[in-house]
Amino acid sequence: MLDYARISLLRAIPSMYTYKLTRIVFNNGEEIQPGNLTVIIGPNNVGKSRTLKDIAQQSTKRQPLPGVIVNDVEWTTPQSLQELREAYALERYQDENNNWLFRTLAPELSKEHQTNASFWSEEQQISSYLSNKPLFAEHFGVAMLAFITTEYRLQLVKEAPSSAHERQEVNLLQALYNAGSSLETDIQELVRRAFGKTVKLDFTVPQRLLLRVGDDFSSIPPDPRDARQLMQQYEKFDDQGDGIRSFVGITTALLATKRNVILIDEPEAFLHPPQAFRTGEFIAAQATSQRQIVLATHSVDLLRGILSKTSDVTILRIDRRDKTNYFNVLDPNRLRELVNDPLLSSARVLDGLFYSGVVVVEADSDGRFYQIASNKRRNNIDLYFVNADNKQTVPRITTLYRDMGVRCAGIVDFDVLNDSAEFKRQLEALEFDEKAIALLLTIRDKISEVAKELPPDERLEKVREQMTTLLSSLEQLQGKAFASDNEAKSEKEKILSQVERRAREIAASTKNWNALKEQGRAALPIKLQSSFDDLWRECSQKGLFINPCGELESMLTSLGIAYTTDKRGWIARALALLRALEVNDNEYPWKFIKSIQEYLAGTEDNQ
């Protein structure tokens, strides 16, 4: 396994003065103190990328544009210019007109930035430049911070001219050249692990630098004059796909520059999930006490890669509702639980952090149905559907999301009311007080009494009738003559499928709650229906939505699809019908979907 930490130490920044961001203040007055690694996540279009742009503006501009997400940024400042120069080997240069200039690679790492440096020798003036935030940002912040944007990502290691003078770095390839061959070897190993090929810096022509890509460069002579013709046989890196160009751009920026603060927008851009995961691993190792990284990502794979390497990370989730931003710092240990827990990991619960709302359901078929219905009713809501595998796990997952500031709802079938202890656990997870729980359990008990009204003799008689019908079908098949063996096989397979379906129906008919599972609220007496409505309203206001139709398979009976225990057959017919239906908020399933969408949008009206 590649030792990312060792690679990080190779380019450790001197341990004297260290430029670091110490405070970020957001537009609602909330603030964070960023650590070594800060990861900004959240739904689309909530301001993740804008946050990085605001930080870069505040940290590198004398007159930054007004912040949209970030109102203020603070950082460490050196005691003197000498301390700053010793820490970063900063030098000024005299041009042909005898003007003193400070030259450095601009924060975007794609061009040179020049600023007046004549005041460096004037102690009083330099003191004001160090203590004044706008002046420090303009003259020195540009050399302390790198901002790797999606706009310039693919240009970072593009073919570029060689340095015009010693130690000049007007592009990232010059920085790579100046860093030496050992660092290039580390980058080669990273690229080989991620893409199965490697890269090499070609400086065989004195006037230009470019990367070549291939499987093996071991036969290339060390003298550039001898290597020129051989190097030309390898493909130019600039002609490769966006994924490898993005990956090499990020790794080179992190390893070849001496910037203490690195802002990265969407490191996963252009990468497949496995490479995004490895990029996350690499970035986690690069964030140290000497290098601070702040990134914004849409990728759960990149986040998994980071969490697999470190828990020393600040996870900031940004959300936006009604033009107002909300900021939540998440517990990294809780996130590692989502990654490492077999059930939560297989359900891809972590993915929900990147959506504006999450709906937790009992089964995979439920998720498919509700997601298609939700998208059809309103396709501009960014919702994620999670399969909890059973109703008992629904409160566990919804609690996890709520703890992390994610708006979420749980959907359970009517028979969540079947077991008093289980329903109480659901209510406790919703943080009802004891008085409210007692009231809701009283309603549940009344509903349970209705479910037990069918005597055992009647249930046994119903089972007998169903089994008689099933046995009659088998007897008819036994005496039937078939034209061919293929026809006989086909008919018998059909009967076996019917036996499987009818066996499930017979088993269901033995249970007390069968009528309520099939009909839900409609199976209750009129007076008790009103009590159920009160219970439903209280639970829905807390984010628990009980299917009033019974089970999912009961929701389309008025539209021609009868209730059945054959869930696979039902979902196939239901999804086909759903796509052809017109949305009508006065009928199911739209009425139910509407209540969930309004709750997640914060506009519920459960009257």
Order of alpha helices (4+ residues) and beta strands (2+ residues): alpha-beta-beta-beta-alpha-beta-alpha-beta-beta-beta-alpha-alpha-beta-beta-alpha-alpha-beta-beta-alpha-beta-alpha-beta-alpha-beta-alpha-beta-beta-alpha-alpha-beta-alpha-beta-alpha-beta-alpha-alpha-alpha-alpha-alpha-alpha-beta-alpha-alpha
